[in-house]
Amino acid sequence: MHDLTLLLSRLRDLTVTIVENIDKVNYEKLETFVEERDELCADLINKSKLSGGLNEEQKASLKWILSQDQTILKKMEHYRDEASDWLLRNQQNKSRKLAYNAEYDYESMFIDFKK
């Protein structure tokens, strides 16, 4: 049970740190957070299965951690939208360049001779 409490404590600390600094967090830090959280959650699941589950205090702690997900998801969606906008602008610029620099293959030529 002590291992579960320690894992939940680490998960809570990680979550508190990211939520308190959510306005300053760049996408790399957010990605690192997600990776660390995944590892902690996997450990938590494995150890809770071995120990017979979580007690009420641990469940309450986990519930609070999960309640912070909405704040984190909003930041992730912000970065997703930002990347999507950048890709769209980049594609539009490429298509404009292609249209401007297109090499045309002339199928026929008209020659006007003066008579």
MOPAC internal coordinates of N, CA, C and O (Angstrom, degrees):
PM7 1SCF
backbone

  N    0.0000 0     0.00 0     0.00 0    0    0    0
  C    1.4558 1     0.00 0     0.00 0    1    0    0
  C    1.5198 1   111.53 1     0.00 0    2    1    0
  O    1.2310 1   121.11 1   148.13 1    3    2    1
  N    1.3226 1   115.48 1   -31.87 1    3    2    1
  C    1.4643 1   119.17 1  -179.88 1    5    3    2
  C    1.5223 1   111.03 1   -63.43 1    6    5    3
  O    1.2310 1   120.39 1   142.54 1    7    6    5
  N    1.3527 1   116.87 1   -37.46 1    7    6    5
  C    1.4645 1   121.05 1   178.08 1    9    7    6
  C    1.5214 1   111.26 1   -61.76 1   10    9    7
  O    1.2310 1   120.70 1   139.55 1   11   10    9
  N    1.3206 1   116.26 1   -40.45 1   11   10    9
  C    1.4616 1   120.31 1   179.22 1   13   11   10
  C    1.5249 1   110.77 1   -64.47 1   14   13   11
  O    1.2310 1   120.57 1   136.94 1   15   14   13
  N    1.3130 1   116.51 1   -43.06 1   15   14   13
  C    1.4651 1   120.83 1   179.51 1   17   15   14
  C    1.5200 1   110.35 1   -63.66 1   18   17   15
  O    1.2310 1   120.27 1   139.58 1   19   18   17
  N    1.3185 1   117.08 1   -40.42 1   19   18   17
  C    1.4582 1   121.49 1   178.45 1   21   19   18
  C    1.5348 1   110.58 1   -65.29 1   22   21   19
  O    1.2310 1   119.89 1   135.64 1   23   22   21
  N    1.3163 1   117.81 1   -44.36 1   23   22   21
  C    1.4627 1   121.11 1   178.02 1   25   23   22
  C    1.5257 1   111.51 1   -62.51 1   26   25   23
  O    1.2310 1   120.71 1   136.22 1   27   26   25
  N    1.3282 1   116.26 1   -43.78 1   27   26   25
  C    1.4646 1   119.83 1   178.12 1   29   27   26
  C    1.5203 1   111.53 1   -63.95 1   30   29   27
  O    1.2310 1   120.71 1   142.46 1   31   30   29
  N    1.3199 1   116.25 1   -37.54 1   31   30   29
  C    1.4612 1   120.47 1   177.99 1   33   31   30
  C    1.5303 1   110.69 1   -64.31 1   34   33   31
  O    1.2310 1   120.37 1   136.06 1   35   34   33
  N    1.3176 1   116.90 1   -43.94 1   35   34   33
  C    1.4695 1   120.75 1   177.99 1   37   35   34
  C    1.5252 1   110.85 1   -64.02 1   38   37   35
  O    1.2310 1   120.63 1   139.07 1   39   38   37
  N    1.3236 1   116.39 1   -40.93 1   39   38   37
  C    1.4576 1   121.44 1   178.81 1   41   39   38
  C    1.5320 1   110.88 1   -65.21 1   42   41   39
  O    1.2310 1   120.74 1   138.88 1   43   42   41
  N    1.3174 1   116.19 1   -41.12 1   43   42   41
  C    1.4688 1   120.85 1   177.90 1   45   43   42
  C    1.5241 1   111.22 1   -64.66 1   46   45   43
  O    1.2310 1   120.44 1   135.38 1   47   46   45
  N    1.3417 1   116.77 1   -44.62 1   47   46   45
  C    1.4669 1   120.43 1   179.14 1   49   47   46
  C    1.5258 1   111.30 1   -61.78 1   50   49   47
  O    1.2310 1   120.72 1   137.47 1   51   50   49
  N    1.3135 1   116.24 1   -42.53 1   51   50   49
  C    1.4598 1   121.50 1   178.40 1   53   51   50
  C    1.5278 1   110.74 1   -61.74 1   54   53   51
  O    1.2310 1   121.06 1   136.51 1   55   54   53
  N    1.3200 1   115.58 1   -43.49 1   55   54   53
  C    1.4620 1   121.28 1  -179.75 1   57   55   54
  C    1.5231 1   111.49 1   -66.64 1   58   57   55
  O    1.2310 1   120.33 1   135.89 1   59   58   57
  N    1.3268 1   116.98 1   -44.11 1   59   58   57
  C    1.4655 1   121.02 1   179.33 1   61   59   58
  C    1.5254 1   110.16 1   -60.46 1   62   61   59
  O    1.2310 1   120.46 1   136.00 1   63   62   61
  N    1.3253 1   116.73 1   -44.00 1   63   62   61
  C    1.4644 1   120.74 1  -178.96 1   65   63   62
  C    1.5205 1   111.25 1   -61.52 1   66   65   63
  O    1.2310 1   120.11 1   135.80 1   67   66   65
  N    1.3042 1   117.39 1   -44.20 1   67   66   65
  C    1.4684 1   120.04 1  -177.52 1   69   67   66
  C    1.5271 1   110.97 1   -71.34 1   70   69   67
  O    1.2310 1   119.82 1   140.97 1   71   70   69
  N    1.3274 1   117.94 1   -39.03 1   71   70   69
  C    1.4653 1   120.85 1  -178.12 1   73   71   70
  C    1.5298 1   110.66 1   -70.45 1   74   73   71
  O    1.2310 1   120.06 1   140.55 1   75   74   73
  N    1.3297 1   117.49 1   -39.45 1   75   74   73
  C    1.4646 1   120.19 1   178.86 1   77   75   74
  C    1.5232 1   112.36 1   -64.49 1   78   77   75
  O    1.2310 1   120.40 1   151.37 1   79   78   77
  N    1.3199 1   116.84 1   -28.63 1   79   78   77
  C    1.4640 1   121.40 1  -177.83 1   81   79   78
  C    1.5225 1   112.71 1  -111.99 1   82   81   79
  O    1.2310 1   120.39 1  -156.17 1   83   82   81
  N    1.3189 1   116.86 1    23.83 1   83   82   81
  C    1.4654 1   121.18 1  -172.69 1   85   83   82
  C    1.5283 1   112.80 1   -59.25 1   86   85   83
  O    1.2310 1   119.67 1   147.86 1   87   86   85
  N    1.3305 1   118.23 1   -32.14 1   87   86   85
  C    1.4655 1   120.68 1  -179.91 1   89   87   86
  C    1.5231 1   112.11 1   -73.27 1   90   89   87
  O    1.2310 1   120.20 1   157.52 1   91   90   89
  N    1.3228 1   117.23 1   -22.48 1   91   90   89
  C    1.4618 1   121.73 1  -177.72 1   93   91   90
  C    1.5260 1   112.92 1  -100.82 1   94   93   91
  O    1.2310 1   120.19 1   173.22 1   95   94   93
  N    1.3184 1   117.25 1    -6.78 1   95   94   93
  C    1.4613 1   121.89 1  -173.61 1   97   95   94
  C    1.5250 1   110.17 1   -76.38 1   98   97   95
  O    1.2310 1   120.90 1   -53.26 1   99   98   97
  N    1.3369 1   115.88 1   126.74 1   99   98   97
  C    1.4606 1   119.09 1   174.38 1  101   99   98
  C    1.5290 1   108.61 1   -90.14 1  102  101   99
  O    1.2310 1   120.89 1    -6.28 1  103  102  101
  N    1.3163 1   115.91 1   173.72 1  103  102  101
  C    1.4630 1   118.45 1  -173.77 1  105  103  102
  C    1.5273 1   112.30 1   -67.26 1  106  105  103
  O    1.2310 1   119.71 1   151.09 1  107  106  105
  N    1.3417 1   118.16 1   -28.91 1  107  106  105
  C    1.4626 1   119.83 1   178.46 1  109  107  106
  C    1.5290 1   111.43 1   -66.25 1  110  109  107
  O    1.2310 1   120.78 1   137.48 1  111  110  109
  N    1.3378 1   116.11 1   -42.52 1  111  110  109
  C    1.4655 1   119.78 1   178.26 1  113  111  110
  C    1.5276 1   110.48 1   -66.11 1  114  113  111
  O    1.2310 1   121.07 1   143.23 1  115  114  113
  N    1.3048 1   115.56 1   -36.77 1  115  114  113
  C    1.4616 1   119.96 1   178.49 1  117  115  114
  C    1.5323 1   110.40 1   -66.43 1  118  117  115
  O    1.2310 1   120.68 1   140.92 1  119  118  117
  N    1.3127 1   116.30 1   -39.08 1  119  118  117
  C    1.4609 1   120.63 1   177.69 1  121  119  118
  C    1.5281 1   110.52 1   -65.13 1  122  121  119
  O    1.2310 1   120.29 1   137.62 1  123  122  121
  N    1.3230 1   117.05 1   -42.38 1  123  122  121
  C    1.4663 1   121.54 1   177.64 1  125  123  122
  C    1.5243 1   110.55 1   -62.52 1  126  125  123
  O    1.2310 1   120.74 1   138.37 1  127  126  125
  N    1.3256 1   116.19 1   -41.63 1  127  126  125
  C    1.4564 1   120.97 1   177.42 1  129  127  126
  C    1.5257 1   111.00 1   -58.70 1  130  129  127
  O    1.2310 1   120.77 1   133.90 1  131  130  129
  N    1.3270 1   116.12 1   -46.10 1  131  130  129
  C    1.4706 1   120.72 1  -178.26 1  133  131  130
  C    1.5253 1   110.39 1   -62.73 1  134  133  131
  O    1.2310 1   120.31 1   137.96 1  135  134  133
  N    1.3146 1   117.02 1   -42.04 1  135  134  133
  C    1.4679 1   120.60 1   179.54 1  137  135  134
  C    1.5315 1   111.17 1   -64.05 1  138  137  135
  O    1.2310 1   120.59 1   134.79 1  139  138  137
  N    1.3371 1   116.48 1   -45.21 1  139  138  137
  C    1.4694 1   120.09 1   178.67 1  141  139  138
  C    1.5189 1   110.83 1   -63.97 1  142  141  139
  O    1.2310 1   121.17 1   138.60 1  143  142  141
  N    1.3145 1   115.37 1   -41.40 1  143  142  141
  C    1.4636 1   119.97 1  -179.69 1  145  143  142
  C    1.5269 1   110.70 1   -63.39 1  146  145  143
  O    1.2310 1   120.58 1   138.28 1  147  146  145
  N    1.3287 1   116.49 1   -41.72 1  147  146  145
  C    1.4674 1   120.18 1   178.64 1  149  147  146
  C    1.5243 1   111.18 1   -59.62 1  150  149  147
  O    1.2310 1   120.82 1   136.63 1  151  150  149
  N    1.3261 1   116.04 1   -43.37 1  151  150  149
  C    1.4665 1   119.93 1   179.61 1  153  151  150
  C    1.5296 1   110.93 1   -63.79 1  154  153  151
  O    1.2310 1   120.69 1   134.61 1  155  154  153
  N    1.3315 1   116.29 1   -45.39 1  155  154  153
  C    1.4645 1   120.11 1   179.47 1  157  155  154
  C    1.5258 1   111.36 1   -63.29 1  158  157  155
  O    1.2310 1   120.45 1   139.26 1  159  158  157
  N    1.3198 1   116.74 1   -40.74 1  159  158  157
  C    1.4692 1   120.62 1   179.78 1  161  159  158
  C    1.5265 1   111.50 1   -65.71 1  162  161  159
  O    1.2310 1   120.73 1   139.62 1  163  162  161
  N    1.3266 1   116.21 1   -40.38 1  163  162  161
  C    1.4678 1   119.64 1   177.81 1  165  163  162
  C    1.5291 1   110.24 1   -62.82 1  166  165  163
  O    1.2310 1   120.34 1   136.14 1  167  166  165
  N    1.3316 1   116.96 1   -43.86 1  167  166  165
  C    1.4659 1   120.73 1   176.83 1  169  167  166
  C    1.5242 1   110.99 1   -62.33 1  170  169  167
  O    1.2310 1   120.98 1   137.65 1  171  170  169
  N    1.3183 1   115.74 1   -42.35 1  171  170  169
  C    1.4635 1   121.14 1  -179.35 1  173  171  170
  C    1.5246 1   110.88 1   -61.98 1  174  173  171
  O    1.2310 1   120.32 1   136.32 1  175  174  173
  N    1.3122 1   116.99 1   -43.68 1  175  174  173
  C    1.4653 1   120.90 1   179.60 1  177  175  174
  C    1.5208 1   110.37 1   -63.20 1  178  177  175
  O    1.2310 1   120.64 1   132.18 1  179  178  177
  N    1.3228 1   116.39 1   -47.82 1  179  178  177
  C    1.4695 1   120.54 1  -179.27 1  181  179  178
  C    1.5275 1   111.70 1   -61.05 1  182  181  179
  O    1.2310 1   120.52 1   133.76 1  183  182  181
  N    1.3195 1   116.61 1   -46.24 1  183  182  181
  C    1.4698 1   119.66 1  -177.14 1  185  183  182
  C    1.5291 1   111.91 1   -71.68 1  186  185  183
  O    1.2310 1   120.48 1   148.10 1  187  186  185
  N    1.3310 1   116.68 1   -31.90 1  187  186  185
  C    1.4680 1   118.15 1   178.83 1  189  187  186
  C    1.5327 1   110.63 1   -70.46 1  190  189  187
  O    1.2310 1   120.35 1   147.20 1  191  190  189
  N    1.3314 1   116.94 1   -32.80 1  191  190  189
  C    1.4666 1   119.95 1   176.22 1  193  191  190
  C    1.5204 1   110.55 1   -65.94 1  194  193  191
  O    1.2310 1   120.96 1   139.66 1  195  194  193
  N    1.3227 1   115.77 1   -40.34 1  195  194  193
  C    1.4636 1   120.44 1  -179.07 1  197  195  194
  C    1.5298 1   112.84 1   -70.16 1  198  197  195
  O    1.2310 1   121.10 1   146.28 1  199  198  197
  N    1.3417 1   115.51 1   -33.72 1  199  198  197
  C    1.4627 1   118.63 1  -175.66 1  201  199  198
  C    1.5302 1   113.41 1   -94.92 1  202  201  199
  O    1.2310 1   120.20 1   177.64 1  203  202  201
  N    1.3135 1   117.22 1    -2.36 1  203  202  201
  C    1.4567 1   118.78 1   177.01 1  205  203  202
  C    1.5132 1   114.51 1    95.04 1  206  205  203
  O    1.2310 1   119.28 1  -168.19 1  207  206  205
  N    1.3026 1   118.98 1    11.81 1  207  206  205
  C    1.4590 1   121.33 1   175.75 1  209  207  206
  C    1.5156 1   113.45 1   109.50 1  210  209  207
  O    1.2310 1   121.73 1     3.85 1  211  210  209
  N    1.3130 1   114.30 1  -176.15 1  211  210  209
  C    1.4624 1   122.15 1  -177.33 1  213  211  210
  C    1.5249 1   110.59 1   -98.48 1  214  213  211
  O    1.2310 1   120.88 1   -32.17 1  215  214  213
  N    1.3323 1   115.93 1   147.83 1  215  214  213
  C    1.4620 1   119.04 1   172.96 1  217  215  214
  C    1.5276 1   108.80 1   -83.81 1  218  217  215
  O    1.2310 1   120.24 1    -2.43 1  219  218  217
  N    1.3039 1   117.15 1   177.57 1  219  218  217
  C    1.4705 1   121.35 1  -174.72 1  221  219  218
  C    1.5349 1   112.38 1   -63.57 1  222  221  219
  O    1.2310 1   120.31 1   140.06 1  223  222  221
  N    1.3126 1   117.01 1   -39.94 1  223  222  221
  C    1.4681 1   120.51 1   179.17 1  225  223  222
  C    1.5314 1   110.46 1   -64.17 1  226  225  223
  O    1.2310 1   120.58 1   138.45 1  227  226  225
  N    1.3170 1   116.50 1   -41.55 1  227  226  225
  C    1.4624 1   121.01 1   178.78 1  229  227  226
  C    1.5229 1   111.28 1   -67.42 1  230  229  227
  O    1.2310 1   120.51 1   141.99 1  231  230  229
  N    1.3243 1   116.64 1   -38.01 1  231  230  229
  C    1.4618 1   120.42 1   177.00 1  233  231  230
  C    1.5236 1   111.17 1   -63.59 1  234  233  231
  O    1.2310 1   120.63 1   139.96 1  235  234  233
  N    1.3262 1   116.40 1   -40.04 1  235  234  233
  C    1.4620 1   120.76 1   178.76 1  237  235  234
  C    1.5293 1   110.52 1   -65.33 1  238  237  235
  O    1.2310 1   120.78 1   139.37 1  239  238  237
  N    1.3131 1   116.11 1   -40.63 1  239  238  237
  C    1.4620 1   120.47 1   177.93 1  241  239  238
  C    1.5255 1   110.60 1   -63.41 1  242  241  239
  O    1.2310 1   120.33 1   136.15 1  243  242  241
  N    1.3157 1   116.98 1   -43.85 1  243  242  241
  C    1.4590 1   121.68 1   178.69 1  245  243  242
  C    1.5273 1   111.01 1   -64.57 1  246  245  243
  O    1.2310 1   120.42 1   142.05 1  247  246  245
  N    1.3073 1   116.80 1   -37.95 1  247  246  245
  C    1.4696 1   121.22 1   178.80 1  249  247  246
  C    1.5289 1   110.37 1   -63.27 1  250  249  247
  O    1.2310 1   120.31 1   138.58 1  251  250  249
  N    1.3295 1   117.02 1   -41.42 1  251  250  249
  C    1.4668 1   120.17 1   177.88 1  253  251  250
  C    1.5334 1   110.27 1   -64.43 1  254  253  251
  O    1.2310 1   120.24 1   136.46 1  255  254  253
  N    1.3214 1   117.15 1   -43.54 1  255  254  253
  C    1.4700 1   121.36 1   179.15 1  257  255  254
  C    1.5230 1   109.88 1   -58.55 1  258  257  255
  O    1.2310 1   120.35 1   134.61 1  259  258  257
  N    1.3173 1   116.93 1   -45.39 1  259  258  257
  C    1.4594 1   121.17 1   179.81 1  261  259  258
  C    1.5285 1   112.37 1   -66.80 1  262  261  259
  O    1.2310 1   120.40 1   152.54 1  263  262  261
  N    1.3214 1   116.84 1   -27.46 1  263  262  261
  C    1.4622 1   120.05 1   179.19 1  265  263  262
  C    1.5333 1   111.80 1   -67.77 1  266  265  263
  O    1.2310 1   120.13 1   161.54 1  267  266  265
  N    1.3077 1   117.35 1   -18.46 1  267  266  265
  C    1.4610 1   121.78 1  -179.78 1  269  267  266
  C    1.5297 1   112.35 1   -86.07 1  270  269  267
  O    1.2310 1   120.41 1   173.18 1  271  270  269
  N    1.3223 1   116.82 1    -6.82 1  271  270  269
  C    1.4636 1   121.24 1  -176.76 1  273  271  270
  C    1.5218 1   113.10 1   -59.39 1  274  273  271
  O    1.2310 1   119.84 1   144.00 1  275  274  273
  N    1.3097 1   117.92 1   -36.00 1  275  274  273
  C    1.4613 1   120.96 1  -176.70 1  277  275  274
  C    1.5316 1   111.01 1   -61.70 1  278  277  275
  O    1.2310 1   120.47 1   138.54 1  279  278  277
  N    1.3170 1   116.71 1   -41.46 1  279  278  277
  C    1.4614 1   121.23 1   178.36 1  281  279  278
  C    1.5207 1   110.73 1   -62.94 1  282  281  279
  O    1.2310 1   120.80 1   136.29 1  283  282  281
  N    1.3124 1   116.08 1   -43.71 1  283  282  281
  C    1.4614 1   121.50 1  -179.50 1  285  283  282
  C    1.5273 1   110.21 1   -67.95 1  286  285  283
  O    1.2310 1   120.21 1   138.26 1  287  286  285
  N    1.3172 1   117.19 1   -41.74 1  287  286  285
  C    1.4665 1   121.12 1   179.13 1  289  287  286
  C    1.5285 1   112.11 1   -62.25 1  290  289  287
  O    1.2310 1   120.24 1   142.45 1  291  290  289
  N    1.3274 1   117.15 1   -37.55 1  291  290  289
  C    1.4654 1   120.23 1   178.57 1  293  291  290
  C    1.5221 1   110.50 1   -61.37 1  294  293  291
  O    1.2310 1   120.73 1   138.35 1  295  294  293
  N    1.3273 1   116.20 1   -41.65 1  295  294  293
  C    1.4661 1   120.23 1   178.94 1  297  295  294
  C    1.5247 1   110.28 1   -66.29 1  298  297  295
  O    1.2310 1   120.18 1   139.39 1  299  298  297
  N    1.3150 1   117.26 1   -40.61 1  299  298  297
  C    1.4609 1   121.00 1   178.48 1  301  299  298
  C    1.5335 1   110.67 1   -64.02 1  302  301  299
  O    1.2310 1   120.61 1   138.98 1  303  302  301
  N    1.3214 1   116.45 1   -41.02 1  303  302  301
  C    1.4615 1   120.77 1   178.01 1  305  303  302
  C    1.5211 1   111.05 1   -64.61 1  306  305  303
  O    1.2310 1   120.58 1   143.38 1  307  306  305
  N    1.3233 1   116.49 1   -36.62 1  307  306  305
  C    1.4645 1   121.24 1   176.90 1  309  307  306
  C    1.5290 1   109.91 1   -59.21 1  310  309  307
  O    1.2310 1   120.46 1   132.34 1  311  310  309
  N    1.3302 1   116.73 1   -47.66 1  311  310  309
  C    1.4635 1   120.27 1   179.89 1  313  311  310
  C    1.5301 1   111.35 1   -67.50 1  314  313  311
  O    1.2310 1   120.15 1   144.41 1  315  314  313
  N    1.3228 1   117.32 1   -35.59 1  315  314  313
  C    1.4642 1   120.49 1   176.98 1  317  315  314
  C    1.5276 1   110.85 1   -63.39 1  318  317  315
  O    1.2310 1   120.91 1   134.83 1  319  318  317
  N    1.3407 1   115.87 1   -45.17 1  319  318  317
  C    1.4585 1   120.14 1   179.51 1  321  319  318
  C    1.5269 1   111.27 1   -64.58 1  322  321  319
  O    1.2310 1   120.94 1   140.25 1  323  322  321
  N    1.3145 1   115.80 1   -39.75 1  323  322  321
  C    1.4610 1   121.45 1   178.13 1  325  323  322
  C    1.5409 1   110.28 1   -60.93 1  326  325  323
  O    1.2310 1   120.36 1   134.62 1  327  326  325
  N    1.3110 1   116.92 1   -45.38 1  327  326  325
  C    1.4680 1   121.55 1   179.04 1  329  327  326
  C    1.5265 1   110.82 1   -65.73 1  330  329  327
  O    1.2310 1   120.44 1   140.10 1  331  330  329
  N    1.3124 1   116.77 1   -39.90 1  331  330  329
  C    1.4571 1   121.07 1   179.20 1  333  331  330
  C    1.5294 1   110.68 1   -63.30 1  334  333  331
  O    1.2310 1   120.38 1   136.45 1  335  334  333
  N    1.3235 1   116.89 1   -43.55 1  335  334  333
  C    1.4685 1   120.97 1   178.03 1  337  335  334
  C    1.5260 1   110.63 1   -62.14 1  338  337  335
  O    1.2310 1   120.52 1   138.14 1  339  338  337
  N    1.3271 1   116.60 1   -41.86 1  339  338  337
  C    1.4573 1   120.54 1  -179.75 1  341  339  338
  C    1.5310 1   110.42 1   -63.44 1  342  341  339
  O    1.2310 1   120.63 1   136.14 1  343  342  341
  N    1.3303 1   116.40 1   -43.86 1  343  342  341
  C    1.4690 1   120.05 1   178.71 1  345  343  342
  C    1.5202 1   111.51 1   -62.33 1  346  345  343
  O    1.2310 1   120.58 1   138.25 1  347  346  345
  N    1.3147 1   116.51 1   -41.75 1  347  346  345
  C    1.4626 1   120.75 1   179.77 1  349  347  346
  C    1.5239 1   110.50 1   -63.05 1  350  349  347
  O    1.2310 1   120.30 1   133.14 1  351  350  349
  N    1.3284 1   117.02 1   -46.86 1  351  350  349
  C    1.4651 1   120.66 1   178.49 1  353  351  350
  C    1.5324 1   110.65 1   -61.89 1  354  353  351
  O    1.2310 1   120.55 1   139.18 1  355  354  353
  N    1.3118 1   116.55 1   -40.82 1  355  354  353
  C    1.4570 1   121.25 1  -179.80 1  357  355  354
  C    1.5303 1   110.76 1   -63.73 1  358  357  355
  O    1.2310 1   120.09 1   136.90 1  359  358  357
  N    1.3269 1   117.44 1   -43.10 1  359  358  357
  C    1.4627 1   121.27 1   178.53 1  361  359  358
  C    1.5289 1   111.26 1   -65.09 1  362  361  359
  O    1.2310 1   120.64 1   140.39 1  363  362  361
  N    1.3300 1   116.38 1   -39.61 1  363  362  361
  C    1.4629 1   119.98 1   178.98 1  365  363  362
  C    1.5271 1   110.23 1   -64.82 1  366  365  363
  O    1.2310 1   120.45 1   139.05 1  367  366  365
  N    1.3215 1   116.75 1   -40.95 1  367  366  365
  C    1.4634 1   119.80 1   178.82 1  369  367  366
  C    1.5207 1   111.13 1   -65.08 1  370  369  367
  O    1.2310 1   120.22 1   140.91 1  371  370  369
  N    1.3206 1   117.18 1   -39.09 1  371  370  369
  C    1.4597 1   120.71 1   178.44 1  373  371  370
  C    1.5272 1   110.75 1   -63.88 1  374  373  371
  O    1.2310 1   120.40 1   136.17 1  375  374  373
  N    1.3172 1   116.84 1   -43.83 1  375  374  373
  C    1.4611 1   119.41 1  -178.79 1  377  375  374
  C    1.5248 1   110.89 1   -66.78 1  378  377  375
  O    1.2310 1   119.73 1   144.83 1  379  378  377
  N    1.3250 1   118.13 1   -35.17 1  379  378  377
  C    1.4639 1   120.93 1   176.56 1  381  379  378
  C    1.5217 1   110.57 1   -65.78 1  382  381  379
  O    1.2310 1   120.80 1   136.82 1  383  382  381
  N    1.3242 1   116.08 1   -43.18 1  383  382  381
  C    1.4611 1   119.95 1   178.79 1  385  383  382
  C    1.5233 1   110.89 1   -63.01 1  386  385  383
  O    1.2310 1   120.46 1   137.18 1  387  386  385
  N    1.3157 1   116.73 1   -42.82 1  387  386  385
  C    1.4620 1   120.20 1   179.70 1  389  387  386
  C    1.5253 1   111.14 1   -62.83 1  390  389  387
  O    1.2310 1   120.51 1   138.98 1  391  390  389
  N    1.3028 1   116.63 1   -41.02 1  391  390  389
  C    1.4645 1   119.92 1   179.97 1  393  391  390
  C    1.5276 1   110.36 1   -67.22 1  394  393  391
  O    1.2310 1   120.09 1   143.04 1  395  394  393
  N    1.2884 1   117.43 1   -36.96 1  395  394  393
  C    1.4639 1   122.03 1  -178.63 1  397  395  394
  C    1.5238 1   111.18 1   -74.01 1  398  397  395
  O    1.2310 1   120.45 1   140.05 1  399  398  397
  N    1.3143 1   116.75 1   -39.95 1  399  398  397
  C    1.4596 1   121.52 1  -175.52 1  401  399  398
  C    1.5282 1   113.52 1   -98.48 1  402  401  399
  O    1.2310 1   120.17 1  -167.66 1  403  402  401
  N    1.2882 1   117.28 1    12.34 1  403  402  401
  C    1.4659 1   120.39 1  -175.40 1  405  403  402
  C    1.5256 1   110.70 1   -63.51 1  406  405  403
  O    1.2310 1   121.39 1   -42.16 1  407  406  405
  N    1.3021 1   114.94 1   137.84 1  407  406  405
  C    1.4549 1   120.72 1   174.19 1  409  407  406
  C    1.5131 1   106.89 1   -97.79 1  410  409  407
  O    1.2310 1   121.41 1   -54.34 1  411  410  409
  N    1.2947 1   114.92 1   125.66 1  411  410  409
  C    1.4521 1   119.46 1  -176.73 1  413  411  410
  C    1.5228 1   109.52 1   -97.54 1  414  413  411
  O    1.2310 1   120.95 1   -37.21 1  415  414  413
  N    1.2920 1   115.79 1   142.79 1  415  414  413
  C    1.4536 1   122.12 1   174.77 1  417  415  414
  C    1.5249 1   106.38 1  -100.41 1  418  417  415
  O    1.2310 1   121.21 1   -65.66 1  419  418  417
  N    1.3118 1   115.29 1   114.34 1  419  418  417
  C    1.4492 1   118.98 1  -176.63 1  421  419  418
  C    1.5161 1   108.92 1   -82.77 1  422  421  419
  O    1.2310 1   120.81 1   -55.84 1  423  422  421
  N    1.3113 1   116.06 1   124.16 1  423  422  421
  C    1.4530 1   120.37 1  -179.31 1  425  423  422
  C    1.5256 1   111.76 1   -83.16 1  426  425  423
  O    1.2310 1   120.77 1   151.50 1  427  426  425
  N    1.2815 1   116.12 1   -28.50 1  427  426  425
  C    1.4615 1   118.47 1   179.76 1  429  427  426
  C    1.5174 1   108.71 1  -147.30 1  430  429  427
  O    1.2310 1   121.66 1   -19.64 1  431  430  429
  N    1.2932 1   114.43 1   160.36 1  431  430  429
  C    1.4684 1   120.02 1   179.15 1  433  431  430
  C    1.5240 1   107.69 1  -129.88 1  434  433  431
  O    1.2310 1   121.44 1   -38.26 1  435  434  433
  N    1.2634 1   114.84 1   141.74 1  435  434  433
  C    1.4599 1   120.46 1   175.14 1  437  435  434
  C    1.5258 1   107.33 1  -107.02 1  438  437  435
  O    1.2310 1   121.71 1   -50.56 1  439  438  437
  N    1.2764 1   114.32 1   129.44 1  439  438  437
  C    1.4805 1   119.40 1   176.92 1  441  439  438
  C    1.5137 1   106.23 1  -118.36 1  442  441  439
  O    1.2310 1   122.42 1   -54.69 1  443  442  441
  N    1.2665 1   112.96 1   125.31 1  443  442  441
  C    1.4679 1   118.96 1  -179.09 1  445  443  442
  C    1.5356 1   107.58 1  -103.07 1  446  445  443
  O    1.2310 1   120.89 1   -69.17 1  447  446  445
  N    1.3317 1   115.91 1   110.83 1  447  446  445
  C    1.4556 1   120.92 1   178.68 1  449  447  446
  C    1.5204 1   108.59 1   -96.58 1  450  449  447
  O    1.2310 1   120.99 1   -44.13 1  451  450  449
  N    1.2989 1   115.72 1   135.87 1  451  450  449
  C    1.4616 1   118.97 1   175.65 1  453  451  450
  C    1.5169 1   108.29 1   -79.51 1  454  453  451
  O    1.2310 1   119.69 1   -43.69 1  455  454  453
  N    1.2521 1   118.21 1   136.31 1  455  454  453
  C    1.4603 1   122.63 1   179.26 1  457  455  454
  C    1.4690 1   111.35 1  -106.59 1  458  457  455
  O    1.2310 1   120.10 1   180.00 1  459  458  457

